[in-house]
Amino acid sequence: MKYFYSLCAAMLIFCTNSFGQITGKVLDGGDQSPVIGATIKNKSNVGTSSDATGSFTINVPAGTDLEFSFIGYETKTVKAANGMVVTLSPSSTSLSEVVISVGSRNSKRTLTDTPLPVDIVATKELTSTGQTTFDKALQYRVPSFNTVQTPVNDATSLLDPYEIRNMGPSRTLILINGKRKNMSSLLYTQTSPGRGETGADISAIPVDMIKRVEILRDGASAQYGSDAIAGVMNIILKDDANNGGVTLRSGITSKGDGEMYGVAINNGNSLGKDGFVNYTLDMSQSKLANRPGTVDAAGEAADFGANINDVKAFLAKYPDARNINGSPNTTAMKFAGNAGKKISATGEIYANFGYVYKKVNSFANFRTPYWRTLSSFPYLKDFFGDGTAASYQGYVPTFDGDLVDYNGTLGFKSSRNDWNTDVSFTTGGNEQTYTVTNSHNRNGTLNPDGTNKYKENSPIIFKPGGTRFTHNVGNIDINRRLNDKVGVAFGSEFRSENFTVIEGDLASYEDGGADSFAGNDPRNSGTFNRYNIGAYADVAVDFSDNFLINGTARLENYSDFGSAFVWKLSTRYKFADDKVTLRASASTGFKAPTLHQIYTQKAQYSFVPGQGIQVGGLVSNVSREARLLGLPSLKPEKSMNITMGVGLNPSKNLSITLDYYNIAVKDRIILSTEIGSTAAGNTKLDGVLKENNLSDLSFFVNGLNTRTAGIDFVSSYRKIAVGEGKLNVNLAGNYTMKNEREGAVNNPSIVASAGQSVVNGTQEALFFTSRPKFKAILGLDYQINKLGITLNNTLFGPTKFQQQGMSLDLYTEFKTKMVTDLGISFETTKNSTLQLNINNILNVLPEWSFKAHNAKGEALLKDAAALKNESNLITFNQRYSQMTYDGYHFSQLGTIFNLSWNFRF
């Protein structure tokens, strides 16, 4: 704490300057109510914002021109004077003044002028959720956005998969201030949504650094290149030069675990006359929250060939078989900044950066004494006991992950003779390394003298290695309004990518490696590189104030698979005094196979229903094994995206949008299901499995054509008078009309000839039905004087799974559930606010049940013993009874209490 107080003092001294202090209020020009959160700044970007009473303080000389702005109001410039009262007039449309930078490479447009569907999420909306990370906050604010926490952690505990419109994490492009963010080095290989893909680590971005988020719900490969098939998320960082604060956070679950502590410091300062810097330091820790199930003895005995009495005796003492699953212990330090400075009348330099260190401590499945027995491994009583047989009660391997993620951009903008030029360089990277403890290498490699190299001579701490991804990106973007009707833009991007598989220590991988998580073999490790260069051209024609057409074309060339050409055409028409907007777009897109998908090869532990944990192999697409099997090289996915929508602004405080989307993806890249040996046992496939001592193998392949269609609905009704306060109502939803495979599975010949397929019912469920069929959010925000109350209701529609190993006559369905979050904030002083959030206040938990595909399934539903066996298969004998083994889309932790206190400098 001494360090913390010193740091706060240093920040306060740093932000102090010699300007005079101006105080005032910002009021609504109609009813004279306070405007909360209005931005006040001078031409040098020295700024602040109004509090819950509309009051503000800013350090500038009297007479300075101050610009006042807020969503839904006309921007106003007034000369600074102490005690000033500024009234803002509501704009004709509630969001017309929000200038967005995503959706077109041409000149920026206001939200109601864009021909594309864009969500704007402000910082206040994110913090009001009470969620501790950016991705979880979006989950409860954006209906088309979903994220999932997998119950079996391992490397996935470092980064949860997320997606827009059920399209997987790799098909949403993440930008920071309009520049591409680096991907994570983690490849999801668990049987969970996002399997076989990777995405950017958006949880690494401190919420206190975010000004707003722009989410383009439309294909945008023509504007931005690969990965933008489902849409684009542009994270705009704060740019206040004289506005900051400290936020203290704490939280706990209703079960008394999962304690969370955090502190975030955000501050700004001017850089000379025409510049600013804003920065945030965020430090937090979340402790373990454990939600194990009650394990079934009969299922255990059958899986492990154990004596039922031994199993019952152990479970009598430990009903959960000492399993630990839920939310792992996570410690994080995040640092981010944003800066800009004019260097001439026509030019400015800008920069932003981010750095995060995250450490996660999680656990593998507990190895019970009837699973890892003393009869097979007599030395375990010495490793995990006091040397006596009675002291050995099994062991649980721990999994520690260390993550470092960084990004930075340096650029120069100029505006000369109406030509706007932006030149930038962006770098970024993500590294994840692992440590396995409390484990052993149980395999029988022999030393030259005939003794065991491992087993009783095994270490119990292993370094399995990890992965690293880096990229360097150069951008040149130029645009100009040729006249009041026509605008043009063009530009180019060069990107170099590196993916590294970091080898583990010898004991972690040799002859099966560490029990629970095998390390990276040097033969599968190394650094792999590629580069690409792209160029685009964009033309926007405003035929009138109401009618717009925008066209974009892009050519991209990759060093490893060649070229891709994509295009986009969008239009918008407004009428009825801008109260009605019609919009539509059509575009082609592509997604390049990631280096992770091309080069990852490893042995991995996975749960096989009825067999427990088995070792399978993931075969690199360019490996010797891939050539032996005749696996085809990966090629890019191609897509066709159509969007049509309508926007309504019946009054200044009411806005409604409705958009239909239809996304067809050809040659979708998937991680195949586990391919096992054939009945004959004499094929090349069988040879590869035997040679590598694997139970099965999987690989990446362009295996599917898919189509996803649905509807997005977003509405907002602001400033409804309720008593002495004002109520804002937000209702939004996403409904999936179609999400399915089109045509046959594209099976490689080696798989087809073995009578198998790269896609089974489990895979199809993960791709198409494991996300909510629909999702809706009803948010109520009420402000009365210094008190603010938010009530957020998130409805998660049904999801369907076909879990691996269960009867093909059955499937599981998670029921529709509504999660209710309550937030209460109170302005304790002029500069401080106390906020209490009770998330999932009604303690709603996932519920699932078996459903029948056919008549045989109906018969199974009436057989209690058969159903119990099926349930054991998909929950690892009830270890994961609440979630099954595949994860789910809202918290398994129940009610969570969060308390925060914010002090503004």
C-alpha positions, 0 to 999 in steps of 0.5 A: 500500500505504501507503494500505491500511495506514493504512486497516487501522489506522483500522479497528482503532482504530474497532472498539476499545471499552472493554468487557472481553474475554471468551474461551471455547469452543463445543463440541458437547454430544454428542461435545465437538467444536468448533462452528465458526462459532457466533454469539455476541452480546449483546442489543445485537447486539455479537457474534462467531463461533467459530473452527476450534477452537471458540474465541471472543473478545468484548468485553463485561463479565462477567455479560452475557447472551450468546446462542449459536446455530448451524445445527442446534443449539438456541440457548442463553443463558449469562452471560459469564465469562472462560474459559467453555465452552459446549456446544450441544445438536443440534436435533431437525432439522438446520435447524429453527433457521434463521429465514427471511424469504423466502417469506411476508409473514406471521410469519417461520418456521424452515426446516422449518416453511415450506411452500415450498422454500428454499435457505440458503447461508451465507457460508462456503459461498460463500467455500469455492468460491474464486470471486471474485464472488457470482454465480460462487460461487452457480453452484457451490453452487445447482443450479437457478442458472446464469450464463454468460460470453459470449465476445463482450463489449462491454457484456455484459462488465459484467454476466453473465446469470444465471437460476434454473430456466432462466427468464431473469434477469428472472424472479428477484426480488433482495432485500437484507434483504427489500427490492427491489434495483434492476435493471441498466440493461443490456439483453442484446442479444447472441445468448446466454442472457438475450437481450432481458432484464435483471436486477439486478447481483448480482456487485456485492455483496461476498461478505464482506458477506453473512451468508447467502442465502435462495433461494425456488424458487417463484413469489412475485408475490403476495408481492413483485410483478413479476419473481418468476415463477421465484423470489426471492433474498434476500441477508441482510447481516452484522449483527455489531457486534464482529466483522471481518477483512481478506481478501487474495486473489490468483489466476491461471490455469494458462495464466499469465494472468487474474491477480487481486488483491483486498482486502476489509475487513469490520468491525462496531461497536456504536451505543450500547447497542442498536445495530450497524453492519457494513460492508465495503470490497472492492477487486479487479482481474482481468486479461485472460485470452485464449482465441482460436481458430486462424482458418480461411483459407478461411472468411475469404477467403469471408466478406470476398471477400479473396485467399486468399494475402493471408489465408494470409500474415496468418494465418501470422504471426497464427494467431488473426487477433489476436483477443482473447476470453475474460475481460476486464480488470476493476477493481472497488471495492465498499462496503456496510453494514448498521445497526440501532438500538433507539430505544425498547422497541418500535421500532428503525430500520435501514438498509443501503446498497451502492455499486460502481464497476466498470471493464471493458476488453474488445475487439471482433473484430480488424479484419484488413487483408483485412477493413478494406482499404487499397484501401477506406480508405487513411487506415488506414495513418496511423491504425493504422500509420506511414503506410506500407502495410506498417505497416498490420496491421489494428486492434482497437477497444477497449471500455471500460465504466464501471459504477456501481451503488448501493442503500440502504434506511432503515426503521423497525420497531415491535412494539406490542400484538402488531402488527408494523409495518415502514415503509421507503424504498429507492432504487437505481440502475445506470449504464453508460457506454462509451468506444470507442477505436482505431476510426474512423467509416468512413462517407461523410458530406460537409461543405458544402465536399465533404470527408469529415466522417469517414473520414480526418477521423474521431476514433479515440476515441468516447463512445457514451453508455450507459444508466441505471436508477433506482428509488424504493420505499416499503413498508409491511408489517404482520403479527400473530399473532391467536392460536396458530392464525391469523396475518395480514399486509397491506401496500403498495408504491409504486415509481417507475422511470426508464430513461435512454438517454444519447446519444453524441457525434455521431461515435459514431452519425452515418451508422453511427457508430464501427466496432464499437459505434455510439453512441446517437442523440439521437432514440433517447435520453431519460428514460422513467418509470413508477410502480406501486402494489401492495397484498397481504393474507396469511393463515396458518392453523396448523390444528395443529402439523403442518398449515398453509395460507397464502394471499396475494392481490395487486393491482398497478396500473402507470401504463403498462399497467394492473392485475394481480391474482395469488394464491398458496396453499401448504400443509405437513403434517408427521408421523412426529415431524416427520421427514417434511414434505409441501408444495405450492403453487399461484400465479399471477404476472406480469412487467411489461415493463421500461422497457428493453424498451419504450423501447430503440431503437438500431443495433447491430453483430452477427455474421451467419454468412457475412457477418461483422459487420453493422449491424442495428436494434432498434426501440422498441416505442413508436417511429414505426417500430413504428407504421409496422410495426403492432407491438403494445404490450407487455403483462405476462407471466402465469404459473401455478406449481405446486410439490409436494415432500417433506422428510425428516429421518431423523436430526438430521444428515441432511436430504433434500428433493425438489420438483417444479415446473411453470411455465406462462408466457403472453405471454412477452416476447422480443426477436425474431430479426433480420427482414430484407427481403422478396423483393419488396422493396416492403413497409413492412418493406423501407421501414423497413430502406432508410430507416435503412440497416439489414440487418435489424431486431428488436423486443420482442413478447409472442411465446410461451407456454412451459412449464418443469417439473423436479425439485430435489433437495437433501440434506445429511449432517453430522458424519460421523466420519472419523478424528479429523475430521468430514465433511459431505456435500452432494448436490443436483441439478436436472433439467429435464423440460420446457422448451418452447414451447406453441402457435404463435408469436404473429407480428405481421401485418407479419412473418407476411405477409413469410413470416418469424417473430419466433422461429427455431431459434436463439431457441428454443434460447436459450430452451429448450435452451441451459441444462444439461438437468441439473446436480448438485453433490456437495460434501465438506467435511472438518474436522480440527483446524485443517485444512479440505478441500473437494472440490466436484464440479459436473456440467453436463448437455448443452446444445443450440444451433441457432446462427444461420446453420447448416444447419437439418438440424443442431444442436450439442450441448455434452457433459456435463462435470464440474468439480472444485474443491479447497479447502484451508484452514488456521488459521495462528494463532488469528485467521488462516486461509490458504485455497488453491482450485484451481478446475477442477483437472482442466482440464475445458473445454467440448466440442461436436459436430454432431448431425443432426435428420434424414437430410439432417443424417446425410449432412452429418455424413459430409461433412468439407468441409460440416462445416468450413463449418458450423463456420466459420459458428457460430465466426466462422471458428474465432475462437470454436472452444471456445465457438461464438459463443453462450457456455457455462455453465462456465469457458473458462479452464481451471484457476484457482488462488486463494490468500486469507488472512483475519485476524480482528480 
